Amino acid sequence: MEQRIVGFHQDEHGDWVADLACGHARHVRHDPPWSERPWVVTKEGRERHLRQHLHCGQCAGGHPA
């Protein structure tokens, strides 16, 4: 299920996490070669991705926020 990104925060390890409109969160790591998200390492990149959509596995699995 696709959900809108409403913000970002860093977890206890310094990895970036997208805050989703549904109330869930999803890691958005830039960890080549597994995850290619160079935009997440800059404030401007994260701001450009606000209001875009990401798949929420928790919503897809029927887990309420």
Buried (B, 14 or more C-beta within 10 A) or exposed (E): BEBBBEEBEEEEEEBBBBBBBBEBBBBBBBEEEEEEBEBBEEEEBBEEBEEEEBEBEBBEEEEEE
